[in-house]
């Protein structure tokens, strides 16, 4: 650990009969130090630097005998190199989706932290090279294509020193980049928050590495531009009748549609995320002949791409979102979904590993496949005006429909949050408009309770 001292003595330069005749001597704490120079001018310049550092009250490193500013300068590396070090440090402990987020954030920030843009290639291509090669540790052993190598060499030359991030205006430039997409439009609130958090942590690691004296973001007054709302838009959420029509239309999309009907049913009736269903097995369900059943959601297999996972598989296997690896979410499922799943098992059985849903070749179901089925079902089930609207644009809107249905049915928000795998705070923020829609029902319940009290009160004489 670095030992610092404010006790410094600097002696006059002395001349000796050696190859470098001019010697500067000084003492930090009780430790003596010396440095020899070829010319008197060089020796006087270094002595002046030392005197300036003492006058400005800098702490001195006892071991190296240098003031803190010089220690940091000696350790200084480019932001590009620090960003790579940061990603490498986080890599082994991060799931594939987090690795992609780290690479995306560092690509955005690094491209903003260059001295100038002279000689830069196409901006999108340079950023893609940073994202797919510079910040993807899995590809560091591969030889990049010539164009990619040229892009990364340019960034390495132009990247600012990490120590310059003490300049708050430079940090502001990077944050502004986090708030914009490549087309110049404002990014969504979740993307801005995610990139800002990653950048903040990378700056914190720079402080730990003594590349910066303090995290400049802590004192920076920066406000993200007006962000895209994170609330679910009610216009995108199908009502129960529309959801039923869409699920029926899915079943009419050939064999692939019939196979995926129960998959979409789990999105709507169980409020599951697509990634939570990709690897789900028959033993994760209780499917009684009558009444309600139960699903136990144990893991998520989000598709991140084979270049980001340790296994080389496209789907990364991990715990439920924002939960520990062993967390299991129990969600009661209505008789409608129980019937769909029992029919699915009777017709298609399960894969050798117990998975319910799979492609014709037994692989994991993918967004491109079920997305195409959903688009065709949407065309069949919705009117032309509804097709042009936001209504049920994505399969994920079925999950939103599930949560909104639970809320509008009067289920307590705490229980809804538990079944949906949200915190209550997130539920209130994301589904705020649906919670507001329950005001009339809540008011009616309160009035009924008050009237009951009045009815039972004795009459006054």
N, C-alpha and C positions, 0 to 999 in steps of 0.2 A: 504494500500500500504506500502511496506517495506521502512523504513527510515534508511538510511545508514550514517555512520559517520567514519571519520578517526582520530577523537580525542579520544585516548584511554589511560587510566592510569591503571597500574597493580601494586598492592601493594604486599608486602612480605606476606608469609604464617604466619598465627598466630594460636596458640594452645589454645583451650578452653576446659573446663571440661564437654564435652558432649560425646554422643555415637560415633559420628564422630568428633573427636577433631580438625582436621586440616582444617582450613578455608582459602580459596583463595578469595580475594576481588579485584574487578576491576571496572572501570567506563568507559562507552561508551557515549560520548557526556557529558550530565549532569546526565545521568541515572546510579545509582550504581547497581552492581550485586555481587553476592557471591555464592560460592559452597563449600560444606563440604565433606571431604574424611575420610575414615577409617584409612589410613596410610599416612605417610609423603611422601613416594615415589609416590603415586598416585597424591597427590596434586602438587608435584614438576613437575611431567610429564605433567599435564594439564597446569601449569604455563609456562613451556618451549614451549608448543604448541602455547600458546597465544603470547609469545614474538616473536616466529618465524613468526607468522602471521603479527604482527605489522612491523617487519623488512622487510617483503616482500611487504608491502604496501597494504595489503588487506583492503577493506572496512568492517566495522562491523555493524551488525544489532542492532539498538538501543533497540528494544523490547526484543530480546532474549539475547543480550549481547555477541553474538558469531560472529567470523569472517565468511566471506561469504563462504569459503570452508567448514566449519563445518555446516553452515545452509543448504547448498546443500546436504551434506552427511546425515544430519538428515532427509531430505525430500526424499532422494533417494529411488527409487523403481527399480525393474528389468525392462529391456527393454520389456520383455513379457507383464508385467502388463501395462506399458506405452502404448504399441501398442494396447492393448485391450481398454484402456481408450480413445485413439485417435479414434479407429473405432466406439466406442459407441458415442463419441461426434459428429461424422460426419453422423451417421446412419440415424437419422430422417429427415435430409435435403438432402438425396441422393436417386436417383432412383435406382432400383434394379441392373442395369448393373454397376453403379458406386460402389455399395456395393460389388459386386463380384470383381471388380478391386481392391478395398481397401483390401479385404481379400486375394486376390492373392499376392499383393505386400507385405503385412505384413507377410504372411506365408513365402515368399521367404527370406525377410530380417531377420525375427526372427530366422529362422533355421540357418542363417549364424552367428548370434550374440550369440553363446553359448560358454561356457568356454572350453569345449572339447566334444568329441563324444562318450565317454565311456558309455556303457549301452544303447546307442540309438538303437531303433528298425530299421526296414526297412525305409530308408530315404523317399521313396515315400509315405509310409503309414503315417509317422509322419507329412509330409507336408500336406497330405490330411486331417489329423485330425485337423491341424491348420486352414486350409482353410474352412472346412465344419463345424467345431464346435467352435474353439477358437475365430475366427473372424467373426462369423455369429451370430449377436445379437439375431435374431429370435429363435435360438436354445439354448440360455443360460438357459431357464427355463426347458429344457428337461434333463433327466439323460442320459449322454453319455454311449455308450457301454463300456465294461470293457477295451478292447484294446485301444480305444480312450482315455479313462481316464488315462490309463498308459502312453500313449504318451504325453499327456498334462502335467502330473505330472513331467515327465522327463524334458520337456522344461522349466517348472517353476523352477526346481532345477538348471538347467544348464544355464539359461539366465543370461547374464552379467548385472551389474547395469547400469542404463541409464547414470549415470555420466561418465562412461568409454568411452562413445561416443565422449568425448573430444579428444580421441586418434584418429588421422586421419587415421592411418593404419587400425583401426577397422572399420571405416566408409568405407574405400576403399574395405575391405573384403565384406561388405554388397553390395556395388555397383557392384563389380565383380559378385556377385551372381545374381543381377538383370539383368546382361547381358548374363546369361547362362540359357539354358533350363536344365531340369533334365537329359537329355541324353548327356549333355556336349556341345551341339552345341550352336552357337551364336543365341540369340533371335532376333526377327525382330526389326527394328529401333523404331517402334511405341510402342512396348512392353517395350523396354529399357527406352524410354523417359517417358512413363506413370509410371513405377515403380520408376524411379528416382525422378519424381515430387512428388509422394506420400510420399516417404521416406524423401525428403527434407522438406515437410510440417510437417511430424511427428516430425522431429528434431526441427523445428521452434516452435511447440507446447511445446516441452520439454524445450525450452528456456523460453517461456511464463510461464511455471509452475516452473521455477527456478530450474529445474533439470540439466540444462546446462547453462554455462555462455554465450555462443554464438553458433550460428549454425556452426558446423565444416565443413559443406559441402561448405560454401562460400569461404573458403581459400584453399580448396582441389583441386589440379591439377589432375583431373581424366578425362580420355578420353575413351569413350565407344569403344570397339573393332570394327573392321570393321563390319558394320551392313548390314543386308539384305536390298536390295533396296526397297524403298517405291513406286517407279514408277510402273505404270501399264505396264506389259510386253505385247508388241504388239502381240506376238505369242499366247497369251491367248484370244485375242479379235476377235470375228468373224466379217467378213465383212457383208455388207447388204444381199448378196445372201446366205451366210451361216446362218445368223440369221433367214432369212425367212424360210429356209429349217428346221431349228431346231424348230421354232414355229409351222410349219405345222406338224412336227413329234410328237410334244407334243399333238396335237389334235387327233392323231391316237392312243394314249395310253389309250383306253377304256374310260369309263364315267368320271373317275377321271381326265384323261388327257384333255378331252374336257372341263371339268369344270375349269381347271387351265390354259387353253390356253390364256384367256384374262389377267390372273394374270401375266404370263410371258410376254405378250404383253405390259403390263404397265412398266415392268422392261426395256424393249428395247425401246419402242417408247416414254415413258415419263421420262426415266432415274430415275425411283423411286427406293428407297431401299425396300427390302422385308418387313421390319418392318413397313414401311409407308403404305403398302397395306393390311396388315392383318385385320385392322379394318375399311378400307375405305368403304364409303357408296355411294349409288346411287346419293344422293343430292350433293356429292362432285364433280360431273361431269356435264359439259355441253356437250350434245351429239346431235348436230344438224343432220338433215337428210343428209346434204351435207356440204362439206368443213371441216375446222379444228374445233376441239372442245377445251375443257379446263378441266384440273383437278386441284383441290385445295387440296394440301397436308397439313394437319393440325396437325397430330400427328404421333407418332411412337409407335408400340406395340412390341418391341423386346422381344423375349422369354428368360427370365432370370432364370426361375425355381421357383417353388412355395415357396421354402424355403427362397428366397431373397426378396420377395414382401410383402407389408403390407396386401394385400387382400388375400394372399394364392393362387392366380391365377398364372399360369405359365407365362403369358404375362404381362409385366409392361406397364402401360399407361403413356406416357409422351409426351412432346413437340418434335418438330423436332430437329434433331441432331445439337448441338451447337447453338440453337436458343431459344428465350424466349418461354414460354408456349403458348402465343397467336399468335405467328408468323404463317402466312399462306403462302405457296409457290405456286404461280400460274404458271402452266406449260402448254403451248399450246400443244395439241396432234393432230397428223396427221389423215387424213380420214381413214387410215388403222386401227388404234387403235379404232377410233370411231365406225367403222363397227364391230370390234370384240366385243366391249362392248355392243353395241345394240343387237347383236346376243346373247350374254351371258345373258342379262336381259330377252330377249324374252324366252329363253330356260329354265333358272333356277330361274328367279325372284330374290328376295332378302330375307334375313333373317328378322325375326320380328323386329330386331333393325336397319334394313337398310343396313346391311353389304352385300357386293357383293360376297365375297369369303368365303367359309366355307367347313368343312368336311361333310361327309355323314350324321353325327349326328348333324350337325349345329354348331360344335365347330370351334375354330380358326384354320386356316391352319397352319401346322407346317413344319419345315425344313425337318424332316424325310420323310414326305409325298410328298412334292413337289420335294425334292431331288431325291427320287426314280423315279418319273416320268421323271425328267430331265435326269437322267442317262440312262434310257431306250430310250428316244428320241435321245440322243446323239449317242447311239449305232446304231440307225436306220438311222440317217441323215448323219453321218460322215463316211469317209473311215477308214479302219483299221489303216493306218498310222496316220490319224488325231485323232483317238480315243486314240492312245498311246501318243499323244502330249499334250501340255497344253491347246489346243484350247477349249474354252467354257467349261472348267472343272467344273465350278460352275455356278449356275444360276446368281450369282452376276456379272459374266462377261458380261451379257446382258446390265447391267447398264453402265459398262465400254464401251461397244460397242456404246451405245446411245451417251455418251459424246464425244467419238472419232469421231463419225459420224457428230455430230454438229460442232466440230472443223474443220474437214476436208472439211466441206461444206462451210467454210468461215464465220461462225457465230462469232461475236466478242467475245473474251474470257470473257469479263465482263458479257455478257448476258448468255453465257454458264454456267459460275459459278453461276449465279443467278438461272437458271433453275435446275441445279444439286444440289443446296443447299450447295455449297462450297464457301469458300473465294477465291478471285483471286489468292492469294499466294499459297493456297493448290492446286488449279487447275494447276498452273504452275509447282508445284513440282511433283504431282502425274501423270500428263499427259504430262510431259516434252517431251517424245519421239514423241508424236503425234503433239505437237506444232512444234517440229523441222521438222517434215515431211511436214509442210506447207510452208517451205522456198521457194521452187520452185514456188508455186502459188503466194506467196507474191512478189517474185522477178519479176514475169511476170507482176503483177499489177503495180509495180513501173516503170518497163520499159515502159509499155503502157502509163503511165502518162507522163513520160519524153519525149517519142516520140510524144505525143500529143502537148506538149509544143514546141518541135522543129518544128513540122509541121506548127504551127501557127506563128512562128517567121519570121520576114521579112528577105529576102535574103540580104546579105552584098555585096556591090559593091566596 
